[in-house]
Amino acid sequence: MSSPRPVKTAFQGERHYLTRGTAAYRRASLALFLSGFSTFSLLYCVQPLLPTFSQEFSVSPAKSSLALSFSTGFLALAIVCAAAVSEGLGRRSLMSISLLGAALLTVTTAFAPSWQLLLVIRALQGFVLGGVPAVAMAYLAEEIDPRGLGATMGLYVGGTAFGGMSGRVLTGIFAEYLGWRPALFLIGAIGLAAALGFIALLPPSRNFVRRPGFDPRFHAKAWLGHLKNPALPFIFAIAFLAMGSFVTIYNYAGFRLVAPPYGLNQTELGLIFTVYLFGIGGASVGGLIGDRVGHFSVLLFGLALTAAGTALTLSAALPSIILGIIVLTAGFFMSHSIASGLVGRLAHGTKGHASSLYMLAYYVGSSVMGSAGGWFFAIDGWAAVVTFTLVMLALAFTSACAAQRLARDAR
């Protein structure tokens, strides 16, 4: 078995990276894939249930989306805290606690007697999950050989896509035949198994330096430093806008497709989310191509692909709508894998803090824009949702162009 590749840098001394082909690299890759799978299956399992919640609890489509927006909103807040906590607790420990806690809370959601209590549990679940996404990105940036970071980040993002797909598809199928409460119970059990696999597989950090105690000034200085980086704020803007547009489409597509003339049932609606497989491919291919031809070029292409797919959903034909969802899913995950990798490349030190700002923007976009899309849906239906989404993607594309120019100037 090969050992991690030692590398000396001018500022950090010798670092032992995990390199492709080693057993430790394979274990880390599988563990991070499981963490992405568990996090996103637990987070998004309620999305196909939004029309069911609307009927069950007599709430509007916009209010039913709070079952997801509360989770992503509190996750966004927790990510900032998680970056600071992980500096003392450690990346591996925090991710393990978060995955176990979130799985158990999902099981608890199945027994929620009221809409209000369901939202409280979902908010707690989002807060607990905050220990995973930013810390996972920091772990990869610290432990993986930089020459292969794009491919590894693509694999992790692919895990998030697979989790998002599995949570949505399985929940839809379980809900159709068993009801929504047993469906959430089973998804929680699957998440618990994935969390245990993650704990068994992930190698300990080799390049992480623990900072005992809590120094608010250190963390504030680290976050402020990344915000002063010329290019990074534009990358954070891309996270906010791209994720906001993606979640908006997925939140309200279900309402459109269960209504006439489509009339899809829970199983059929859930199966549409198998298009996440194209997200897995988009993330992995995007990371590999980005390492070879340039990350910003692939980022711009991914955003343009997302916009093209979004526009295609305006068609009244169901096959065209599904094709549009496929295209926008592949484009979004390609963009996300590249943008998240760029954070680690552009950040100067304290990569965990930089990742936390990216994920903060990512989930605030999901929470705020995902709910705001409901207002547009109520005003003028699907056409208004698509217009709202395309405006966000145009702004994301402009931000990517600005980040590319500023990163080039900073060299």
C-alpha positions, 0 to 999 in steps of 0.5 A: 500500500502506498503512503500519502505523498509528502509535500513541502510548502514555503508556509506550511512545511511538510504535508502528507497528501492522499494521492490517487491509487492509494488505499487511504485515498479510496477510503476517503473518497468513499467516506466523503461520497457517503457523507454527501449521500447522507446529508442530501438524502436527509435534507431533500427527502421532503421535497417530493412531499411538499404537495402532500404537506400542502394537502395534509396540513392545509397550507399553501405551496409557498408555506409547504416549502418551509419544510425544506427552507427551514432546514436549509436556512438553519443549515446556513447559520450552522455552517458558520458555527461549524467552521469555527467548532471544527478548528477545535473539535476536528473535521472528522469528529464534527462530521460524524456527530452531525450525520448521526444526529441528522439521521435520528432527527429524520426518524423523529420527523415521521412522528411529528403530530403537527405542522409547527412541530414538523418545522421545528424538527426540520429546523433542528435537522438543518442546524445539525447538518451544518457540521458536514458540507463546509467541513467536508470541503475543508477536509478535501482541500487539506488532505487531497493532493491538489493535482487531483482535487478537482476530480475528488471534489467532483466525486464528493459533489456526485455523492451529494447529487446521488443523495439528493436523488435517492432521498427524493426518489425513495421518499416518493416511492415509499410515500406512495405505498406506505404513506409519508410518515413511514417514508421519512422513517425509512429514509432516516434509517438509511441515513443512519447506516450511511453515517456509520459507514462514513465513521468506519471509513474516513482516515484521520486528518494528517494536515489539520492543526487543531486550535483548542479553545474559541477565539472570536477574533481569529475567526472574525479575522479569517472570514473578513480576510476571505471577503476581502479576497477580490475574487471569492465574494463573486464565487459566493454570489454564484453559490447563492444564485445558482443554488437558489435557481436550482431549488426553485425549479425543483420545489415547484415543478412538483406542484405543476406536475401533480396538477392537470394535465399531467396528474403524476402520482407520488411514485411517478413524481419521485422517479423524475428525480432519477435525473440526478444521475445526470448531476452525478455525471455532470459533477464528475466530468466537470471536475475532471475537465476543469483540471485539464482545460480550466475551471472558469471555462467549465463553470461558465459552460455549466451555468449556461447549460443550467439556463438552457435547461430551465428555459426548456421546461417552459414547454407544455410537453412532459418529455420536454419538461423532463429533458429540461430538468435533466439538462439544468441538473447536469449544468448545475452540478457541473457549476457547483463542483467547479465553484466549490473547488475554486474556493479552496484554490483561491483562498489564502489559508483558513480554507475551512472558513472560506468553505463555510462562507461558500456554503453559507451563501449556497444554503441562504440562496436555497432557503430564501430564493426557494421560498421566494419562488412560491410567490412567483408561482402564485402570481403567474404560474410556471412562466413566472418561476422560470423568469425568476430563475433565469434572472438569477442565472444571468447574475451568476454568469456575470459573477463568474466572468468577474471572478475569472478576471479578478483571479487572473489579475491577482496572479 
